[in-house]
Amino acid sequence: MKTRTMTVEFKSLETLENELLSLPGVKRQRVQPKSTVYFDSLASFRSFLTIQKLEILTLIASTKPKSIYELSKILNRSIAPVQKDCQSLEAAGFIELDRDPSGRGALTPRLVFDYDRIRVKLPRHPYELQFSAAA
């Protein structure tokens, strides 16, 4: 079975801006591939990816909850902080929150793509950290 990997890389905001500006004006494409998430510094990454968010990512991968409410019950946490963490994970590009088509307002958290490992390419270091979803 092939391992699918989400990669976390570090680029300065200036570098990301230059890459965006270098894209041809006619054909705007996604600057950030679905399989890669960028942070501007190791400090911002460390403050962002908490144990609670890693737990949410693992549970989304393994249990595929139908809603944030269901996810909060599995985690035994209040829905408000779980929803806030999910919104942060969505903004960073780790997950997507799909709105219930019936109009009830429920949000279904799902991985951006079906990855089972997160690889962190540390700046200026010859090694990488990896987090794998528990099966």
Steps between C-alpha positions, in 0.01 A plus 500: 500500500643835394542767769338834418685793656405858589818709507560804721766735365631837607519805273518864585200715417721690256587180312134395479403846378770492229379158384142628481602808303705290256193302387368593158204738527281304259534160659476536877557165659520379856832615650479251784453139390241304700775275631708788644440751777736795552588684820721807520700375800555201723367705792168568325468131412573391858243739641243396238516120504395412854441153642126566472528580128715192437237293681228653279698417185555142617132450582380651173730258316401194701130551590377733221245684720184630336509833687702715736244409767578129452872577508462693827316203656778261398759740645293560814547876451255787472386574147613867495876437543486201261328718239761774549783247457332361186465849354871564566595169338284590200658847469848343506407246231498174699124433481184617326167564670213394275162656572206261526304529173168462684549852639521398866832681535700196612864500390671174408876505556708309247864489402594720204617181331518150643841526669613268777825670594619855563864569413658814643803620304691697760687806375880471506489145638583179315215302658122496499228439758208274410160452660293201394129445554432206729309232312 
